[in-house]
Amino acid sequence: KTMPKRSRSGSRDGSGSESSSSSSSSSSSSSSSSGSSKGVQNSSRRKGADSPPRDKRNSGETRARGGENDKARKSEKENRKANSDDERDDGKRDATGASKSNDNGREDAANQEKGRMPSLMERSKTLPAGRAGGAYIPPFRLKQMLKESEVDKSSPDYQRMTWESLKKSINGLINKVTKANISAIIGEVFHENLVRGRGLYARSVMKAQLASPSFAPVYAALTAVINTKLPENGETVLKRVIVQFRRSYKRNDKPVCTAMVRFIAHLINQQVAHEILGLQILALLLEKPTDDSVELAVSFVKESGAAMLQLSPQGLHAIMERFRSVLHEGTIDKRVQYMIEGLFAVRKTNFAEFPALDPDLDLVEADDQITHEVSLDDELDPEPSLDIFHVDADFVKHEEAWATLRREMLGDEEEAGEGDDEAGDEGDEEEADDDEEPGKTQEIQDQTETDLVNLRRTIYLTMQSSMQADEAAHKLLKLQTKPEQEREMMRMIIECGMQERTYMKYYGVLAERFCKIKKEYGEMFDELFAQYYATVHRLETNKLRNVAKIFAHLLHSDSIPWTCIEYIRLNEEETTSSSRIFIKILFQEISEFLGLPKLKERLEDPYMAQTFEGVLPRDNPRNTRFAINFFTSIGLGGITEGLREHLRNMPKMIMAQQPPSDSDSSSSSSSSSSSSSSSSSSSSSSSSSSSSSSSSSSSSSSSSSSSSSSSAMPSPKR
């Protein structure tokens, strides 16, 4: 009864030894060993079921199982030893980390004992390194670090910091540039160190142009402006674009190749690249024509054809002949053939639809531009090392040299402006306070016209709240307006009356009250009459009618002098339809109150004749007829009687103004004979005068001869 129990324990020990050996060979973890031990136990149970009875086993089997148990115990000891070694290594690492943290804690404690907080530079050293090789610092903290830290400017950390800020600023400016703001962006770009960031600029421009090829003219114009001041930057951009074109052409990368071809075309338009480069690219694309290569060539010619037509017309003619031969061969797709035919149509119009330079992007004079003669077959060095940060031993000296160069390019004013900005607004305010004397007070002038708006509102509400014109005038005079605001008050009276649907006599009476209160108010209305008559064409018909009736009320009430009518010139050339309506309503309203006879008497006053020359013109028959017809058509023909009489007598006046004829000599001789005969006797004088008149009449016209013959009849004798 006891043997089966021992055999079961022995079988369990054997299975445990097998599980421990299997777990030591597979892995050293306890979880895997426990799992394997369970599996082995199950297998041992299955084996025990198939094995012969335990009481018949021999002693050799038991000895073999004992040896296996010893091996399992040795493997477990080795695993425990390895685990203990790993734990000791982890402990050492934890100890070193703790020591480092203790050191940092000691540094912080020392800084606190000294009374200052650790600087941003010191705290950034304790941060873990990022993907870019250093800790990320926000831009605001970076600027604060540059200003407040006492770090050496020639140190590598400071140089790397300025390099990163330069890269971000150049990339940001290029991403912001457009056709509208390119002038402002150019000034900001020149404030950056383009000598140090030559590779950064070329890389950013190419990347931006590849992302948006439609902005190629803008980037080419920006590069052209920088090329005039820094030719090395323009040459670097051109070299890299050519190298990128070669690489994309070999790889059959159509999007990149299209973008680079377009950029080169606009660099040729800006004369940064030579036109030979364009001809070489076209020859390469058309050497073995395919659909893609011919399409690229067509787009290139459209972009730069206008410039090449001026710079190299023979080369462009050769390229067009090559296009013609490709079209006749017929080896390309129909779509590309249509593109070539469209190119010939554009060429026929001398590329009118594709100008070389946009007027907004023509920023460089032709004499100032520097053209780089770089060929497509040259061995070009794109200088990729310029895109990587390098520690500069003479960093401070190079920065000072760039500052001097920037002052030469932008002028001393820009540098002075930067100095003022850095000084801050507080310093300026302190200096202004020091310059001011304590006894003087500074006057503040309101340029927003807030007082004027408030005054107009008050005047309008006062007039609308008054029942009669006398009440409104009394209230307006109590406003105590300034002398320069009185003219605005007179203008508001006319504008308020103008806004009414029909004319209200209220505003005319109000204006009359002001004119009679003070003579200066009448002069103001006289000036307003000239202003409104000059701009009467801007008014609507209803407003025009109200304004004319207000001034008619002032005229027939003698509130303003009638000399204001001299501003009116009634003729066909100096009047418009609006001004003629204004004159019609004005005189009809005056005639209604004064009556036609009195109005005629006023206009025919000899002392005011010069004032009314414009309304009743007598200088030209054409203007006179126009005035007569105008007043007759509006029902005031009675005031034109003087003009009609003047028009009838005008031929006689013209005849009288003609130069005298040859009869003057005969009349002079007859007058001398009559004077001699008059000295003899009085009776003979009458006969001599009659004879002289008869002699003069013989040389005159028929009408004058008849009159002279009647006067030459003999007088009766006494």
Residue pairs with C-beta under 8 A, 6 or more apart in sequence:
3 54
3 55
4 54
4 55
7 54
7 55
7 57
8 54
10 62
10 65
11 44
11 48
12 41
12 44
13 65
13 69
14 44
14 65
14 68
14 69
15 37
15 40
15 41
15 43
15 44
15 45
16 37
16 40
16 41
16 72
17 65
17 68
17 69
17 71
17 72
18 40
18 44
18 68
18 72
19 33
19 36
19 37
19 38
19 39
19 40
19 41
20 33
20 37
20 72
20 73
20 75
20 76
21 68
21 71
21 72
21 75
22 36
22 40
23 32
23 33
23 34
23 36
23 37
24 33
24 72
24 75
24 76
24 78
24 79
25 75
26 32
26 36
27 33
28 79
28 82
28 83
104 126
107 118
107 122
108 118
111 117
111 118
119 145
119 148
119 149
119 150
120 137
120 141
120 144
120 145
120 148
120 149
121 145
121 149
121 151
121 157
124 134
124 135
124 137
124 145
127 135
128 135
129 135
130 136
132 164
134 160
137 145
137 161
139 165
139 168
142 161
142 164
142 165
145 161
146 158
146 161
146 162
151 157
151 158
152 158
153 395
153 396
153 399
154 393
154 395
154 396
156 391
159 389
159 391
159 392
159 395
160 389
163 196
163 389
166 192
166 193
166 196
166 197
166 200
167 197
167 200
169 192
170 189
170 192
170 197
170 200
170 201
170 204
171 200
171 204
173 185
173 188
173 189
173 192
174 201
174 204
174 205
174 208
174 219
174 222
175 204
175 208
176 185
177 185
177 215
177 218
177 219
177 222
178 215
178 218
179 217
179 218
179 358
179 360
179 361
180 360
182 218
182 221
182 222
182 360
182 361
182 363
183 363
185 222
186 222
186 225
186 226
186 363
187 410
187 414
189 222
189 226
190 226
190 229
190 406
190 409
190 410
191 406
191 410
191 414
191 418
193 399
193 402
194 201
194 226
194 230
194 233
195 230
195 232
195 398
195 402
195 405
196 398
196 402
198 230
198 232
198 233
198 236
198 386
199 236
199 383
199 384
199 385
199 386
199 387
200 386
200 387
201 226
201 233
201 236
201 237
202 233
202 236
202 237
202 240
202 386
203 240
203 387
205 219
205 222
205 223
205 237
206 237
206 240
206 241
206 244
206 263
208 215
208 219
209 215
209 216
209 219
209 259
209 263
210 256
210 259
213 258
213 259
213 262
213 263
216 259
216 262
216 263
216 265
216 266
217 266
217 269
217 358
217 361
218 361
219 263
219 266
220 263
220 266
220 267
220 269
220 270
220 272
220 361
221 266
221 270
221 361
221 363
223 233
223 234
223 237
223 267
223 270
223 272
224 234
224 267
224 270
224 271
224 272
224 363
224 364
224 369
225 363
225 364
226 233
226 234
227 233
227 234
227 235
227 272
227 369
227 370
228 364
228 368
228 369
228 370
229 409
231 370
231 372
234 272
234 370
234 372
235 372
235 374
236 382
236 383
236 386
237 267
237 272
238 267
238 272
238 273
238 372
238 374
239 374
239 380
239 381
239 382
239 383
240 382
241 260
241 263
241 264
241 267
242 264
242 277
242 374
242 376
242 380
243 380
243 382
244 256
244 260
245 257
245 260
245 261
245 264
245 281
246 376
247 253
248 256
248 257
248 260
249 257
249 284
252 292
254 292
254 296
257 296
258 296
258 299
261 281
261 296
261 299
261 300
262 299
262 300
262 303
264 273
264 277
264 278
264 281
264 300
265 278
265 300
265 303
265 304
266 303
266 304
267 273
268 274
268 275
268 277
268 278
268 304
268 307
268 308
269 303
269 304
269 306
269 307
269 356
269 357
270 357
270 364
270 369
271 307
271 366
271 369
271 371
272 369
272 370
272 371
272 372
273 371
273 372
273 374
274 371
274 372
274 373
274 374
275 307
275 308
275 311
275 312
275 315
276 312
276 373
276 375
277 374
277 375
277 376
278 300
278 304
278 308
279 308
279 312
279 315
279 319
280 375
280 376
280 377
281 300
281 376
282 297
282 300
282 301
282 319
282 322
283 319
283 322
284 376
285 293
285 294
285 296
285 297
285 300
286 293
286 294
286 297
286 319
286 322
286 323
286 326
289 326
289 329
289 331
289 332
290 332
291 332
291 333
291 335
291 336
294 323
294 326
294 332
294 336
294 339
294 340
295 336
295 339
297 319
297 323
298 323
298 336
298 339
298 340
298 342
298 343
301 308
301 316
301 319
301 323
301 343
301 347
302 343
302 346
302 351
302 354
303 354
304 356
305 316
305 346
305 347
305 351
305 354
306 350
306 351
306 354
306 355
306 356
307 356
308 315
308 316
309 316
309 350
309 351
310 356
320 344
320 347
323 340
323 343
323 344
324 344
326 332
326 340
327 337
327 340
327 341
330 337
346 353
346 354
374 380
392 398
403 415
406 414
406 415
407 414
407 415
420 428
436 442
452 485
452 488
455 481
455 485
455 488
455 489
456 488
456 492
458 479
459 476
459 479
459 488
459 489
459 492
460 492
460 496
462 472
462 475
462 476
462 479
463 472
463 476
463 492
463 493
463 496
463 510
464 496
466 472
466 475
468 506
469 506
469 507
469 509
469 510
469 513
470 513
472 506
472 510
473 510
473 513
473 514
473 517
476 489
477 517
481 489
486 520
486 521
486 524
487 524
490 511
490 514
490 521
490 524
490 525
490 528
491 528
493 507
493 510
493 511
493 514
494 507
494 511
494 528
494 532
494 547
494 550
496 507
497 503
497 504
497 506
497 507
497 508
497 546
497 547
497 550
498 539
498 543
498 546
498 547
499 543
500 507
500 546
501 542
502 546
503 545
503 546
503 549
503 550
505 553
507 550
508 549
508 550
508 553
508 554
509 553
511 525
511 550
511 553
511 554
511 559
512 553
512 554
512 557
512 559
514 521
515 521
515 522
515 525
515 554
515 559
515 560
516 559
522 559
522 560
522 561
525 551
525 554
525 559
525 560
526 560
526 561
526 563
526 564
529 551
529 560
529 564
529 567
530 564
530 567
532 539
532 547
532 551
533 567
533 568
533 579
533 582
534 567
536 544
536 547
536 576
536 578
536 579
536 582
537 576
537 578
537 579
539 547
539 578
541 581
544 578
544 581
544 582
544 585
545 581
545 585
547 582
548 581
548 582
548 585
548 586
548 589
549 585
549 589
551 560
551 564
551 586
552 585
552 586
552 587
552 589
552 590
552 593
553 559
553 589
553 593
554 560
555 562
555 564
555 565
555 586
555 590
556 589
556 590
556 593
556 594
562 602
562 608
562 611
563 608
563 611
565 611
565 612
565 614
565 615
566 610
566 611
566 612
566 613
566 614
567 614
568 579
568 583
568 614
568 615
569 575
569 614
569 617
570 583
570 614
570 615
570 616
570 617
570 623
570 626
570 627
570 630
571 617
571 620
571 622
571 623
571 626
571 627
572 622
572 623
572 626
575 583
580 630
583 615
583 630
584 634
587 599
587 631
587 634
587 636
588 634
588 635
588 636
590 599
591 599
591 636
594 602
596 636
596 638
596 639
597 638
599 636
599 639
600 638
600 639
600 641
602 608
603 612
603 615
603 616
603 639
604 642
613 619
615 627
616 627
616 639
616 640
616 642
616 643
617 623
617 624
617 626
617 627
618 624
618 643
618 646
621 647
621 650
624 643
624 646
624 647
625 647
627 640
627 643
628 637
628 640
628 643
628 644
628 647
631 637
631 639
631 640
632 640
663 696
663 699
663 700
666 695
666 696
666 699
667 696
670 692
670 693
670 695
670 696
671 692
673 688
673 692
674 685
674 688
674 689
674 692
677 684
677 685
677 688
678 684
678 685
678 688
678 689
686 715
690 711
690 712
691 712
693 708
693 711
693 712
694 708
694 709
694 711
694 712
696 708
697 704
697 705
697 707
697 708
697 709
697 712
698 705
698 708
700 708
